[in-house]
């Protein structure tokens, strides 16, 4: 029987405020040893910021990490799944959308966790995980 995302997701996810600086975000990522942080204003999820966002959207174009806010470089309109979704369906969405991690919310859209491709590796057949990784890893067009 297919397992639900709540059975394999990471709980107790740390978040960051959209008004925090990129330095704050980078320090939090360093101390937690993570690459992504959900951006929340209270209980409301506004987006996600990754270590790559900080480098590509800020540092590479000369923005000051001590004064640039998280909201200036975060990704909004992010993909999410529900904690009662089946693991295989979420894996397919990750492949189709070419994403390695997804926010998990309950049916009231309250943040309850995060799911990464690696979390699904032991839960879904190896061939399906391989297909997803192949789809996720297809190169995108360069940003010029």
ChimeraX attribute file (.defattr): number of C-alpha atoms within 10 A of each C-alpha:
attribute: neighborCount
match mode: 1-to-1
recipient: residues
	/A:1	4
	/A:2	11
	/A:3	14
	/A:4	18
	/A:5	25
	/A:6	21
	/A:7	13
	/A:8	18
	/A:9	20
	/A:10	16
	/A:11	14
	/A:12	10
	/A:13	13
	/A:14	16
	/A:15	19
	/A:16	21
	/A:17	19
	/A:18	23
	/A:19	16
	/A:20	16
	/A:21	20
	/A:22	29
	/A:23	17
	/A:24	18
	/A:25	26
	/A:26	21
	/A:27	12
	/A:28	17
	/A:29	18
	/A:30	12
	/A:31	9
	/A:32	11
	/A:33	10
	/A:34	13
	/A:35	15
	/A:36	20
	/A:37	24
	/A:38	25
	/A:39	26
	/A:40	18
	/A:41	14
	/A:42	10
	/A:43	10
	/A:44	11
	/A:45	21
	/A:46	18
	/A:47	21
	/A:48	25
	/A:49	25
	/A:50	20
	/A:51	17
	/A:52	12
	/A:53	19
	/A:54	22
	/A:55	16
	/A:56	14
	/A:57	15
	/A:58	19
	/A:59	15
	/A:60	10
	/A:61	9
	/A:62	10
	/A:63	16
	/A:64	13
	/A:65	18
	/A:66	11
	/A:67	13
	/A:68	18
	/A:69	21
	/A:70	27
	/A:71	19
	/A:72	16
	/A:73	19
	/A:74	22
	/A:75	16
	/A:76	13
	/A:77	10
	/A:78	13
	/A:79	15
	/A:80	18
	/A:81	22
	/A:82	22
	/A:83	24
	/A:84	15
	/A:85	16
	/A:86	17
	/A:87	23
	/A:88	19
	/A:89	14
	/A:90	20
	/A:91	26
	/A:92	16
	/A:93	16
	/A:94	22
	/A:95	23
	/A:96	12
	/A:97	13
	/A:98	18
	/A:99	18
	/A:100	16
	/A:101	17
	/A:102	24
	/A:103	24
	/A:104	26
	/A:105	19
	/A:106	15
	/A:107	11
	/A:108	7
	/A:109	15
	/A:110	13
	/A:111	23
	/A:112	17
	/A:113	23
	/A:114	26
	/A:115	24
	/A:116	17
	/A:117	19
	/A:118	12
	/A:119	16
	/A:120	20
	/A:121	15
	/A:122	11
	/A:123	17
	/A:124	15
	/A:125	11
	/A:126	12
	/A:127	10
	/A:128	16
	/A:129	21
	/A:130	13
	/A:131	14
	/A:132	22
	/A:133	19
	/A:134	12
	/A:135	17
	/A:136	18
	/A:137	13
	/A:138	10
	/A:139	8
	/A:140	8
	/A:141	6
	/A:142	5
	/A:143	5
	/A:144	3
